[in-house]
Amino acid sequence: MTILKKSVDGATPKAERQAGPFRLVFRDGLAASAVAFLVFVTLCAVFGPILIGDLATTPNFRARNQEPFDLSMGAAYFLGADTLGRSLLARLVVGARNTLGIAAAAVIVSLMLGGILGLIAGYSRGRLSGLILRLADVIMSFPSLLLALIVLYSLGPSITTLILVLAITRIPIYLRTMRAEVLEVRERMFVSAATALGANHRRIVFRHIAPMVIPTMLTIGAIDFATVVLAESSLSFLGLGIQSPQFTWGSMVATGRGYLATAWWVAFWPGLMILLTTLSLNILSTWWRTYSDPHQRWRLELTRRLQRRIQR
């Protein structure tokens, strides 16, 4: 195994420079399946609501609790209907837009706020850095779900409040990660050289340090996206997410839990979508973490070569 590792490690850089991440990911069957599923869900979330119109919100009492895989009412009812006869396929598409949109907005807000605060805390020295760290400690001292419940119950559930609550609870992750990265980068030779040449602090931070740590933050954001999806689904399941007539996958599961004995599919399909989406995000983030680490990248080439040998 050591000899094979060395041989693969020696041949990996040239092969990976030629292939690139987009070709390498499709050589891994599991990662390729995760990418295909996430692309499909994203396309449905972006373009699906435009194509299906008001089918997701229009009741059809003739199709009330229709079982899945029954095409008597049309292809739109392939996955069945809920207690009001609304197409579950159409509701899954609209729910994908709401679920992924809220999660994406929360991740972007927390990434920006946590990244800026972490950049300041890592580069500055003194009381400002300590104050920012104490702020992160205060947020982390509260259980994230409990803090979200208190804020949403006090201010009332809404899309804006839900995004802010999810973002605030995730800020310490990005803040501490950014600070640790900046503490390491600011001691490198090119930062000392820029300081010696007379560059001001703003130029050093945004032109020299920030580009070095942004890829790590984007990786953390991709990994954290799955956690935010689960948090949003949990809050919607408890009735503290977005309110009717809007809905997400979590609220669809909450609606269908009372009909598990008579219409199991009402809660099953949105629950399955939450499961597959978070699983695909975790698989893809694991693959990307392996690819972005030069010391672990040889494993991807090793897997590809072993697959070729098995096929032969």
NUDRENFI-854202 format. One record per residue (C-alpha): x, y, z; residue number from 1. Coordinates in Angstrom, 1 decimal, m for minus. Layout:
% residues N
@u X; v Y; w Z; k NUM
...
This chain:
% residues 312
@u 0.0; v 0.0; w 0.0; k 1
@u 2.9; v 2.3; w 0.8; k 2
@u 4.5; v 1.7; w m2.6; k 3
@u 1.2; v 2.2; w m4.4; k 4
@u 0.6; v 5.4; w m2.4; k 5
@u 4.0; v 6.8; w m3.4; k 6
@u 3.5; v 5.9; w m7.1; k 7
@u 0.1; v 7.4; w m7.2; k 8
@u 1.3; v 10.4; w m5.2; k 9
@u 4.0; v 11.0; w m7.7; k 10
@u 1.6; v 10.8; w m10.7; k 11
@u m1.3; v 12.7; w m9.2; k 12
@u m0.3; v 16.4; w m9.7; k 13
@u 0.0; v 16.1; w m13.5; k 14
@u m3.2; v 14.1; w m13.9; k 15
@u m5.1; v 16.4; w m11.6; k 16
@u m3.9; v 19.5; w m13.4; k 17
@u m5.2; v 18.0; w m16.7; k 18
@u m8.5; v 16.8; w m15.3; k 19
@u m9.5; v 19.5; w m12.8; k 20
@u m12.2; v 19.1; w m10.1; k 21
@u m15.2; v 19.0; w m12.4; k 22
@u m13.8; v 15.9; w m14.2; k 23
@u m12.5; v 14.3; w m11.1; k 24
@u m15.8; v 14.5; w m9.3; k 25
@u m17.5; v 12.5; w m12.1; k 26
@u m14.9; v 9.8; w m11.7; k 27
@u m16.3; v 9.1; w m8.3; k 28
@u m19.7; v 7.5; w m8.6; k 29
@u m21.0; v 8.5; w m5.2; k 30
@u m19.8; v 12.1; w m5.5; k 31
@u m21.2; v 12.3; w m9.1; k 32
@u m24.6; v 11.1; w m7.9; k 33
@u m24.6; v 13.7; w m5.2; k 34
@u m23.8; v 16.5; w m7.7; k 35
@u m26.4; v 15.3; w m10.1; k 36
@u m29.1; v 15.2; w m7.4; k 37
@u m28.2; v 18.7; w m6.1; k 38
@u m28.2; v 20.2; w m9.6; k 39
@u m31.6; v 18.6; w m10.2; k 40
@u m33.0; v 19.9; w m7.0; k 41
@u m31.6; v 23.4; w m7.6; k 42
@u m33.1; v 23.5; w m11.1; k 43
@u m36.4; v 22.4; w m9.8; k 44
@u m36.3; v 25.1; w m7.1; k 45
@u m35.4; v 27.9; w m9.6; k 46
@u m37.5; v 27.0; w m12.6; k 47
@u m40.1; v 24.6; w m11.2; k 48
@u m42.5; v 27.1; w m9.6; k 49
@u m42.6; v 29.0; w m12.8; k 50
@u m43.7; v 25.9; w m14.8; k 51
@u m46.2; v 24.5; w m12.3; k 52
@u m48.1; v 27.7; w m11.6; k 53
@u m50.6; v 27.5; w m8.8; k 54
@u m50.9; v 23.7; w m8.9; k 55
@u m49.2; v 23.5; w m5.5; k 56
@u m51.8; v 25.6; w m3.7; k 57
@u m55.0; v 24.8; w m5.6; k 58
@u m57.2; v 22.2; w m3.8; k 59
@u m58.6; v 19.3; w m5.8; k 60
@u m61.0; v 17.4; w m3.6; k 61
@u m61.5; v 14.6; w m6.2; k 62
@u m57.8; v 13.7; w m5.6; k 63
@u m58.0; v 14.0; w m1.8; k 64
@u m55.4; v 11.6; w m0.3; k 65
@u m54.7; v 10.0; w m3.7; k 66
@u m52.1; v 7.3; w m3.4; k 67
@u m48.7; v 7.7; w m5.2; k 68
@u m47.9; v 6.2; w m8.6; k 69
@u m51.5; v 6.6; w m9.7; k 70
@u m51.8; v 8.5; w m12.9; k 71
@u m55.6; v 8.6; w m13.1; k 72
@u m55.5; v 12.4; w m12.2; k 73
@u m52.5; v 13.2; w m14.4; k 74
@u m48.7; v 13.1; w m14.2; k 75
@u m48.7; v 15.9; w m11.7; k 76
@u m50.2; v 13.5; w m9.1; k 77
@u m47.5; v 10.8; w m9.6; k 78
@u m46.4; v 11.1; w m6.0; k 79
@u m49.9; v 11.4; w m4.7; k 80
@u m51.9; v 14.2; w m3.1; k 81
@u m52.4; v 15.6; w 0.4; k 82
@u m55.6; v 15.9; w 2.4; k 83
@u m56.8; v 18.8; w 0.3; k 84
@u m56.0; v 17.1; w m3.0; k 85
@u m53.0; v 19.2; w m3.8; k 86
@u m50.2; v 17.7; w m5.8; k 87
@u m47.3; v 16.6; w m3.7; k 88
@u m44.9; v 16.7; w m6.6; k 89
@u m45.8; v 20.4; w m7.1; k 90
@u m45.6; v 21.1; w m3.4; k 91
@u m42.1; v 19.5; w m3.2; k 92
@u m40.9; v 21.7; w m6.0; k 93
@u m42.2; v 24.9; w m4.4; k 94
@u m41.0; v 23.7; w m1.0; k 95
@u m37.5; v 23.2; w m2.4; k 96
@u m37.4; v 26.9; w m3.4; k 97
@u m38.4; v 28.0; w 0.0; k 98
@u m36.2; v 25.6; w 2.0; k 99
@u m33.1; v 26.1; w m0.1; k 100
@u m33.6; v 29.8; w m0.5; k 101
@u m33.9; v 30.3; w 3.3; k 102
@u m30.9; v 28.1; w 4.0; k 103
@u m28.8; v 29.8; w 1.3; k 104
@u m29.7; v 33.3; w 2.6; k 105
@u m28.8; v 32.3; w 6.2; k 106
@u m25.5; v 30.8; w 5.2; k 107
@u m24.5; v 33.9; w 3.1; k 108
@u m25.4; v 36.3; w 5.9; k 109
@u m23.6; v 34.3; w 8.6; k 110
@u m20.6; v 33.8; w 6.3; k 111
@u m20.3; v 37.5; w 5.6; k 112
@u m20.8; v 38.6; w 9.2; k 113
@u m18.7; v 35.9; w 10.8; k 114
@u m16.0; v 36.3; w 8.1; k 115
@u m15.6; v 40.0; w 8.6; k 116
@u m15.6; v 39.7; w 12.4; k 117
@u m13.1; v 36.9; w 12.2; k 118
@u m10.9; v 38.9; w 9.9; k 119
@u m10.8; v 41.8; w 12.3; k 120
@u m10.3; v 39.6; w 15.3; k 121
@u m7.5; v 37.7; w 13.7; k 122
@u m5.6; v 40.7; w 12.3; k 123
@u m6.0; v 43.1; w 15.2; k 124
@u m4.4; v 42.7; w 18.5; k 125
@u m5.8; v 43.9; w 21.8; k 126
@u m9.2; v 44.6; w 23.3; k 127
@u m11.1; v 44.6; w 20.0; k 128
@u m10.1; v 41.0; w 19.3; k 129
@u m11.0; v 39.9; w 22.8; k 130
@u m14.4; v 41.7; w 22.6; k 131
@u m15.3; v 39.9; w 19.3; k 132
@u m14.3; v 36.6; w 20.8; k 133
@u m16.4; v 37.2; w 23.9; k 134
@u m19.4; v 38.0; w 21.6; k 135
@u m18.9; v 34.6; w 19.9; k 136
@u m18.7; v 32.9; w 23.3; k 137
@u m22.0; v 34.5; w 24.4; k 138
@u m23.7; v 33.2; w 21.2; k 139
@u m22.2; v 29.8; w 21.6; k 140
@u m23.3; v 29.6; w 25.3; k 141
@u m26.9; v 29.3; w 24.2; k 142
@u m28.2; v 26.1; w 22.5; k 143
@u m28.8; v 27.2; w 18.9; k 144
@u m32.3; v 25.6; w 18.6; k 145
@u m33.3; v 27.1; w 22.0; k 146
@u m32.1; v 30.5; w 21.0; k 147
@u m34.0; v 30.3; w 17.7; k 148
@u m37.2; v 29.2; w 19.5; k 149
@u m36.9; v 32.2; w 22.0; k 150
@u m36.3; v 34.8; w 19.3; k 151
@u m39.0; v 33.4; w 16.9; k 152
@u m41.5; v 33.2; w 19.7; k 153
@u m40.8; v 36.7; w 20.9; k 154
@u m40.7; v 38.5; w 17.5; k 155
@u m43.1; v 36.2; w 15.6; k 156
@u m42.3; v 33.8; w 12.8; k 157
@u m41.4; v 35.4; w 9.4; k 158
@u m39.0; v 34.7; w 6.6; k 159
@u m36.7; v 37.6; w 7.6; k 160
@u m36.7; v 36.7; w 11.3; k 161
@u m36.0; v 33.0; w 10.5; k 162
@u m33.0; v 33.9; w 8.2; k 163
@u m31.6; v 36.3; w 10.9; k 164
@u m32.0; v 33.7; w 13.6; k 165
@u m30.4; v 30.9; w 11.6; k 166
@u m27.6; v 33.3; w 10.6; k 167
@u m26.8; v 34.5; w 14.1; k 168
@u m26.6; v 31.0; w 15.5; k 169
@u m24.0; v 30.0; w 12.8; k 170
@u m21.8; v 33.2; w 13.1; k 171
@u m19.4; v 31.7; w 15.7; k 172
@u m18.4; v 28.9; w 13.4; k 173
@u m17.2; v 31.2; w 10.6; k 174
@u m15.8; v 33.7; w 13.1; k 175
@u m13.5; v 31.2; w 14.8; k 176
@u m12.5; v 29.5; w 11.6; k 177
@u m11.6; v 32.9; w 9.9; k 178
@u m9.7; v 34.1; w 13.0; k 179
@u m7.6; v 30.8; w 13.1; k 180
@u m6.8; v 31.1; w 9.4; k 181
@u m5.9; v 34.8; w 9.6; k 182
@u m3.6; v 34.2; w 12.7; k 183
@u m1.7; v 31.7; w 10.6; k 184
@u m1.6; v 33.7; w 7.4; k 185
@u m0.6; v 37.1; w 8.9; k 186
@u 2.7; v 35.5; w 10.1; k 187
@u 3.8; v 34.6; w 6.6; k 188
@u 6.7; v 36.3; w 4.7; k 189
@u 4.6; v 38.0; w 2.1; k 190
@u 2.6; v 39.9; w 4.8; k 191
@u 5.8; v 41.0; w 6.5; k 192
@u 7.1; v 42.1; w 3.1; k 193
@u 3.9; v 44.1; w 2.3; k 194
@u 4.2; v 45.8; w 5.7; k 195
@u 7.8; v 46.7; w 5.1; k 196
@u 7.0; v 48.2; w 1.8; k 197
@u 4.5; v 50.6; w 3.5; k 198
@u 1.2; v 48.9; w 2.6; k 199
@u m1.6; v 50.1; w 4.9; k 200
@u m3.7; v 47.7; w 7.0; k 201
@u m6.7; v 47.8; w 4.7; k 202
@u m4.7; v 46.8; w 1.7; k 203
@u m2.9; v 44.0; w 3.6; k 204
@u m6.2; v 42.6; w 4.9; k 205
@u m8.3; v 42.7; w 1.7; k 206
@u m5.6; v 42.3; w m0.9; k 207
@u m3.2; v 39.8; w 0.7; k 208
@u m4.9; v 38.0; w 3.6; k 209
@u m8.5; v 37.7; w 2.5; k 210
@u m7.9; v 35.9; w m0.8; k 211
@u m5.9; v 33.2; w 1.1; k 212
@u m8.7; v 32.4; w 3.6; k 213
@u m11.8; v 32.8; w 1.4; k 214
@u m11.6; v 29.3; w m0.1; k 215
@u m11.6; v 27.7; w 3.3; k 216
@u m14.6; v 29.8; w 4.4; k 217
@u m16.5; v 28.7; w 1.2; k 218
@u m15.8; v 25.1; w 2.1; k 219
@u m17.1; v 25.6; w 5.6; k 220
@u m20.2; v 27.3; w 4.2; k 221
@u m20.9; v 24.3; w 1.9; k 222
@u m20.5; v 21.9; w 4.8; k 223
@u m22.7; v 24.1; w 7.0; k 224
@u m25.4; v 24.4; w 4.4; k 225
@u m26.7; v 20.9; w 5.3; k 226
@u m26.9; v 21.8; w 9.0; k 227
@u m28.9; v 25.0; w 8.2; k 228
@u m31.3; v 23.0; w 6.1; k 229
@u m31.9; v 20.6; w 9.0; k 230
@u m32.3; v 23.5; w 11.4; k 231
@u m34.8; v 25.3; w 9.2; k 232
@u m36.8; v 22.1; w 8.7; k 233
@u m36.8; v 21.5; w 12.5; k 234
@u m38.2; v 25.0; w 13.2; k 235
@u m40.8; v 24.7; w 10.4; k 236
@u m41.8; v 21.3; w 11.8; k 237
@u m42.4; v 22.9; w 15.2; k 238
@u m44.5; v 25.6; w 13.5; k 239
@u m42.0; v 28.5; w 14.0; k 240
@u m40.8; v 28.7; w 10.4; k 241
@u m42.6; v 30.5; w 7.6; k 242
@u m46.4; v 30.5; w 7.9; k 243
@u m49.2; v 29.4; w 5.7; k 244
@u m49.9; v 29.8; w 2.8; k 245
@u m46.1; v 29.5; w 2.3; k 246
@u m44.5; v 26.2; w 3.2; k 247
@u m41.2; v 24.3; w 3.3; k 248
@u m40.3; v 20.7; w 3.4; k 249
@u m40.3; v 20.8; w 7.2; k 250
@u m43.8; v 22.2; w 7.4; k 251
@u m45.0; v 19.6; w 4.9; k 252
@u m43.7; v 16.9; w 7.2; k 253
@u m45.5; v 18.5; w 10.1; k 254
@u m48.7; v 18.6; w 8.1; k 255
@u m48.5; v 14.9; w 7.2; k 256
@u m47.5; v 13.5; w 10.6; k 257
@u m51.2; v 13.3; w 11.6; k 258
@u m52.0; v 11.1; w 8.6; k 259
@u m49.2; v 8.6; w 8.9; k 260
@u m51.7; v 5.7; w 9.4; k 261
@u m53.9; v 6.6; w 6.4; k 262
@u m51.8; v 8.7; w 4.0; k 263
@u m48.1; v 8.0; w 4.8; k 264
@u m46.9; v 9.6; w 1.6; k 265
@u m47.9; v 13.1; w 2.7; k 266
@u m45.0; v 13.2; w 5.2; k 267
@u m42.7; v 10.6; w 3.5; k 268
@u m41.8; v 12.5; w 0.4; k 269
@u m40.7; v 15.8; w 2.0; k 270
@u m38.9; v 13.8; w 4.7; k 271
@u m37.1; v 11.9; w 1.9; k 272
@u m36.1; v 15.1; w 0.1; k 273
@u m34.6; v 16.5; w 3.4; k 274
@u m32.7; v 13.2; w 3.9; k 275
@u m31.3; v 13.0; w 0.3; k 276
@u m30.4; v 16.7; w 0.1; k 277
@u m28.5; v 16.7; w 3.4; k 278
@u m26.8; v 13.4; w 2.5; k 279
@u m25.8; v 14.7; w m0.9; k 280
@u m24.4; v 17.9; w 0.6; k 281
@u m22.4; v 15.9; w 3.2; k 282
@u m21.0; v 13.5; w 0.5; k 283
@u m20.0; v 16.4; w m1.8; k 284
@u m18.4; v 18.4; w 1.1; k 285
@u m16.4; v 15.4; w 2.1; k 286
@u m15.2; v 14.9; w m1.4; k 287
@u m14.2; v 18.6; w m1.7; k 288
@u m12.4; v 18.5; w 1.6; k 289
@u m10.3; v 15.6; w 0.3; k 290
@u m9.7; v 17.3; w m3.1; k 291
@u m8.7; v 20.7; w m1.5; k 292
@u m6.1; v 19.0; w 0.8; k 293
@u m2.9; v 18.3; w m1.2; k 294
@u m1.9; v 15.6; w 1.4; k 295
@u m5.2; v 13.7; w 0.8; k 296
@u m5.8; v 14.3; w m2.9; k 297
@u m3.9; v 11.2; w m3.9; k 298
@u m6.8; v 9.1; w m2.6; k 299
@u m9.0; v 10.3; w m5.5; k 300
@u m6.5; v 9.2; w m8.1; k 301
@u m6.0; v 5.9; w m6.2; k 302
@u m9.7; v 5.2; w m6.3; k 303
@u m9.9; v 6.0; w m10.0; k 304
@u m7.0; v 3.6; w m10.8; k 305
@u m8.4; v 0.8; w m8.7; k 306
@u m11.8; v 1.2; w m10.5; k 307
@u m10.0; v 0.9; w m13.8; k 308
@u m8.2; v m2.3; w m12.7; k 309
@u m11.5; v m3.8; w m11.5; k 310
@u m13.2; v m3.0; w m14.9; k 311
@u m10.3; v m4.7; w m16.7; k 312
